[in-house]
């Protein structure tokens, strides 16, 4: 019984961390075009990100975005709804992919709203910022469902 609970919690934790990483990669790839365009319009402050894909700078840019996603505001704002969705899914044995995909979108949408309203960490004037966050949440929720959600409430 205790071992089953520990195994399930381990799977949930690993699936949640992987879905956060996938969400960060999605945010990077959905925002790289608008960020490069803003850099070109501001006098070339940001280099063309298409040239950066194969270089070490692309990895560093991805790590900066990943760190900002899992750090402070976004994780705090997205963590509470995500944990509530996961807990509800486990308790009520919800195994539908739709629950986790929509839950991920809602969690990241709330994170984008909190980021924009309170802290101004990322400029909401960036074209597609909110859409990028919500769609990245959809993908993260889908990844969570693939790894852990489709076995919600099932013991090992």
N, C-alpha and C positions, 0 to 999 in steps of 0.2 A: 504494500500500500504506500509506504513512505518512498520506496524506490520508484514506484510508478509516478508519484507526484513530482519527485525530483527530476525524473527523465522528461516529463511533460513540460515542467517549468524551464528546463534547459533548452528544449526544442523551441519553446515560445520565445525565450530570450535570444537565441541565435537567429531565429527567423525575423524577429523584430530588428536586430542589428543589421542583418543583410538587407532588409527592406529599406532601412535608413540609408545605407550605402547606395542602393539602386536609385533611391529618390534623389540623392545628391548628384549622381551622375546624370539623371534626367534633367535636373535643374540646370546643370552646366551646359548640356547640349541644347536645351531649349532656349537658353538666354545668351548663348555665345554670339549669335548673329546680331541681336539688338545692342549688346554691349560693344561689339566691334564697330557698329554703325555710329553709336554715340561717341566713341573715341575718334573716329574719322571726322565727324562733324565738329568735334571740339578741338580740332587742330592736330589730330593724329596722336593723342595722348595714349591711346591703347593701340597696340600693333594689330595687324590683321590676324585674327585667331585661326584662320584656315592654315596659315603658315606655321602656327604654333603646335598644331596637332601632333606632329612627329617629333617634337622637341621636349626637352626637360621642362621648359616654361609651361607647357600645357599641363603637365602633371602638377606643377606647383599651383597653377591657377585652379585646377580641380581640387587640390587639397585645401586651398583657401576657402573655396565655396563649401566644401564638405565640412570644414571646421566651423564655418559660420552657421551651417544648417544644424549640426549637432551641438553647437554651443548655445549657451544662454537662451535667447528669446525664442527662437524657432523650436528648439527641442522642448522648452517649457510649454509653449503654446500648443504644440502638436502632441506632446506626450500625454496630457490628460485625456483628450478625446480618444486617442489611439488606445490607451490602456483601458478606457471604459468600453470601447468596442471589443477589444480582446477579451476582457472579463465577461461581458455579456455573451459573446460567442462561446466561451468555454462553459459558462454556467447553463446557458439555454441550449447548448449543443447546436449552434448555428453553423452550418457547413456550407452555406451558399456563397459563391464567389462574390455575388453582388453586395453582400453585407460588408465585406472587407475592402472591396474596391471603392464603394461609396464612402465608407468610413475613412479611408485614407485620403480621399479627396476633401472631405469635410475637415479633417484634422489639419491638412496643409492649407486649406482655405482660411481656417481660423488663424493659423500661424502667420499667413500673409497679412491678414487684417490687423492682428496685434502688432506685427512688425511695422506696418505702415502707420498705424494710429499713434503708437506710443514712442517708438524708438528711432524711426527713420534710418534704420541701418542700411536698407536698400531703397533706392529712389523708386517710389511707386509710379513715377512718370515713365519709367522704363517700359517700352511697349511690350505687352504680353506678360508682365511680371506675375499678376494674379493668376492668369490662365496657366502659366508655366508651373506655378506652385500647385494649383489644383490638379492639373494633369499629371504632375510628378507624384502627387499623393495617390492618384488612381493606380499608377504603375506600382508604387510601393505597396499599396494594399493588395494588389494582385499577386505580387511576389510573396507577401506574407501568407496569403491564402494557399499558394502552391506549397509552401514549406510547412505551414502549421495549421492554417485555418480549415483546411478540408478534413482534418482529423480532430476537429474541436470536440471536446468532451469524451473522446475515446481514450481508454486506458491502454497502455502498452501490453 
